[in-house]
Amino acid sequence: MEQPTALSELGARYLELLAEVSRTGRNLDRQELESLRALGERAAEAGHGLRELVAHCLGAGRRAWPALPGVAGAGSLGGLRPAG
């Protein structure tokens, strides 16, 4: 089994937190933000530029959007607002 790269770890953690926020509607806490910050720093140290990191996370979020709990469970357009 391949070792996860810093970029793949960042993407996985980002999607995990995105799903949690979608489900609960809450903001990220300091520890969660710090975990993303640390993963981003590791990815940068591995040679990934900021543009690549942002594009990776935003692309992953876009692909995951229809399956996010807050989106999939929304019964109306108004129900999507909190997930957004």
Backbone bond lengths (Angstrom), bond angles and torsions (degrees), N, CA, C in turn:
res aa  C-N    CA-C-N  psi(-1)  N-CA   C-N-CA  omega(-1)  CA-C   N-CA-C  phi
1 M - - - 1.453 - - 1.529 109.01 -
2 E 1.333 116.27 135.54 1.457 121.26 -179.61 1.519 111.80 -73.45
3 Q 1.327 114.94 145.97 1.460 120.17 174.55 1.527 108.21 -73.13
4 P 1.326 117.97 138.96 1.462 119.46 176.77 1.525 110.17 -67.33
5 T 1.305 115.59 143.13 1.461 120.34 176.71 1.527 108.89 -86.17
6 A 1.315 115.80 164.20 1.463 120.30 178.33 1.526 110.25 -58.83
7 L 1.334 116.82 -38.09 1.462 120.42 179.92 1.529 111.31 -67.29
8 S 1.328 117.32 -41.85 1.470 119.73 179.79 1.529 110.86 -69.72
9 E 1.332 117.33 -35.53 1.468 120.11 176.50 1.530 110.87 -64.77
10 L 1.318 116.32 -42.33 1.465 120.17 177.87 1.521 110.12 -61.29
11 G 1.324 117.01 -46.33 1.467 120.27 179.69 1.513 112.69 -61.78
12 A 1.322 116.65 -41.86 1.468 120.57 -179.79 1.527 110.96 -65.20
13 R 1.325 116.67 -44.49 1.476 120.47 179.83 1.522 110.29 -65.76
14 Y 1.327 116.78 -40.98 1.456 121.41 178.16 1.532 110.53 -59.12
15 L 1.326 116.96 -46.66 1.468 120.05 -179.74 1.525 111.90 -66.82
16 E 1.311 116.49 -37.22 1.464 120.59 176.93 1.534 110.20 -59.97
17 L 1.325 115.88 -47.10 1.466 119.80 -179.92 1.525 111.62 -70.40
18 L 1.327 117.12 -35.78 1.460 120.42 177.73 1.531 110.45 -61.80
19 A 1.324 116.88 -42.05 1.468 120.58 177.79 1.527 110.86 -64.48
20 E 1.329 117.05 -40.98 1.465 120.85 179.28 1.528 110.94 -63.67
21 V 1.304 117.09 -45.18 1.470 121.21 179.15 1.522 109.78 -64.46
22 S 1.325 116.99 -39.62 1.458 120.79 178.19 1.527 110.97 -62.85
23 R 1.316 115.98 -39.59 1.467 121.11 -178.00 1.529 111.60 -71.25
24 T 1.335 117.10 -41.14 1.464 120.81 -171.59 1.524 114.46 -102.59
25 G 1.333 117.40 -24.50 1.462 120.65 -177.07 1.521 113.79 77.61
26 R 1.303 117.23 7.33 1.463 120.10 -177.79 1.524 111.15 -89.61
27 N 1.325 116.12 164.32 1.464 121.84 173.96 1.521 109.48 -82.87
28 L 1.315 115.85 158.23 1.466 119.86 175.11 1.517 109.47 -69.66
29 D 1.331 115.38 145.42 1.465 118.66 176.99 1.534 109.43 -89.29
30 R 1.303 115.80 174.18 1.471 121.76 -176.17 1.531 111.78 -58.14
31 Q 1.323 117.42 -42.41 1.461 121.31 -178.71 1.536 111.07 -64.29
32 E 1.326 116.80 -41.16 1.460 120.47 179.38 1.528 110.83 -66.11
33 L 1.324 116.36 -43.78 1.462 119.68 176.98 1.522 111.11 -61.57
34 E 1.319 116.39 -41.05 1.462 120.35 179.71 1.527 111.05 -65.06
35 S 1.332 117.59 -36.29 1.469 119.61 178.60 1.527 110.49 -64.45
36 L 1.331 117.27 -40.17 1.470 120.33 176.26 1.521 110.73 -66.28
37 R 1.295 116.61 -41.76 1.464 121.77 179.37 1.534 110.31 -60.00
38 A 1.332 116.63 -45.67 1.459 121.03 -179.40 1.529 111.43 -65.09
39 L 1.325 117.17 -40.88 1.465 120.10 177.89 1.528 110.86 -66.42
40 G 1.320 117.10 -39.18 1.458 120.61 176.21 1.513 111.62 -63.03
41 E 1.315 116.55 -39.62 1.465 121.22 177.96 1.531 110.55 -63.99
42 R 1.330 116.62 -43.83 1.473 119.91 177.63 1.522 111.57 -61.68
43 A 1.337 115.82 -40.84 1.464 119.55 179.10 1.530 110.38 -65.66
44 A 1.325 116.91 -39.60 1.464 120.49 177.72 1.521 110.65 -64.09
45 E 1.317 116.60 -41.79 1.466 120.75 178.01 1.531 111.56 -64.27
46 A 1.331 116.20 -26.57 1.465 121.06 177.93 1.524 111.65 -82.31
47 G 1.343 116.61 0.15 1.455 120.08 174.79 1.516 116.35 105.23
48 H 1.310 117.80 5.30 1.465 120.67 179.22 1.516 109.32 -88.45
49 G 1.331 116.11 129.49 1.457 121.01 179.68 1.520 111.62 -79.27
50 L 1.319 115.44 163.53 1.466 121.53 -179.16 1.521 111.76 -57.69
51 R 1.304 117.10 -43.86 1.473 120.77 179.74 1.523 110.67 -58.60
52 E 1.323 116.78 -42.61 1.461 121.08 179.44 1.530 110.97 -65.66
53 L 1.335 117.51 -41.80 1.466 121.21 179.75 1.522 110.85 -63.25
54 V 1.323 116.46 -46.17 1.469 120.66 -179.60 1.525 110.09 -64.45
55 A 1.329 116.80 -45.85 1.467 120.24 179.52 1.525 111.29 -61.28
56 H 1.314 116.82 -39.10 1.467 121.01 179.56 1.531 110.70 -62.07
57 C 1.327 116.41 -48.74 1.468 120.38 -178.03 1.527 111.71 -68.79
58 L 1.318 117.16 -44.07 1.469 119.15 179.69 1.526 111.30 -65.51
59 G 1.323 117.46 -38.85 1.464 120.79 176.95 1.521 111.65 -63.75
60 A 1.322 115.77 -42.97 1.468 119.76 178.22 1.519 110.54 -63.31
61 G 1.325 117.01 -41.31 1.462 120.95 177.82 1.519 112.45 -63.44
62 R 1.328 115.87 -40.81 1.475 120.22 178.97 1.523 110.54 -63.80
63 R 1.327 116.41 -43.10 1.472 119.32 179.98 1.531 111.68 -67.94
64 A 1.316 117.03 -33.50 1.463 121.09 -177.77 1.530 112.74 -83.32
65 W 1.331 118.18 -16.21 1.460 122.83 -172.13 1.534 113.90 -45.97
66 P 1.336 120.41 -52.47 1.473 119.27 -176.22 1.530 114.16 -61.93
67 A 1.327 117.18 -25.30 1.465 120.50 -176.92 1.528 113.42 -95.85
68 L 1.338 118.13 -4.43 1.464 119.78 179.66 1.524 109.70 -62.52
69 P 1.319 118.09 139.90 1.468 121.06 -176.17 1.527 113.82 -54.04
70 G 1.310 118.24 -42.94 1.463 120.93 -179.12 1.511 113.32 -69.27
71 V 1.332 116.79 -26.25 1.463 121.62 179.07 1.523 109.89 -84.53
72 A 1.322 116.00 -50.36 1.466 120.70 -178.56 1.527 111.39 -62.04
73 G 1.337 116.97 -32.74 1.455 120.59 -178.16 1.516 114.44 -88.76
74 A 1.329 117.56 -3.17 1.465 120.34 -178.68 1.519 109.79 -72.84
75 G 1.305 115.59 128.89 1.456 119.78 -179.47 1.516 113.79 -90.43
76 S 1.325 116.49 -10.38 1.465 120.04 -177.80 1.526 109.34 -152.86
77 L 1.313 114.47 171.67 1.460 119.56 176.72 1.518 110.48 -59.97
78 G 1.320 117.87 -39.41 1.459 121.43 177.10 1.522 112.42 -63.35
79 G 1.318 116.58 -28.03 1.453 121.23 178.31 1.522 112.83 -73.07
80 L 1.332 115.84 -18.77 1.470 119.70 177.98 1.527 112.07 -78.17
81 R 1.312 116.63 -24.36 1.473 120.33 -176.01 1.531 113.15 -52.80
82 P 1.324 119.82 -49.93 1.466 119.46 179.49 1.541 112.52 -61.88
83 A 1.333 117.49 -35.13 1.465 120.21 179.37 1.522 110.98 -67.48
84 G 1.320 116.85 -32.98 1.470 121.20 -179.64 1.492 110.97 -68.03
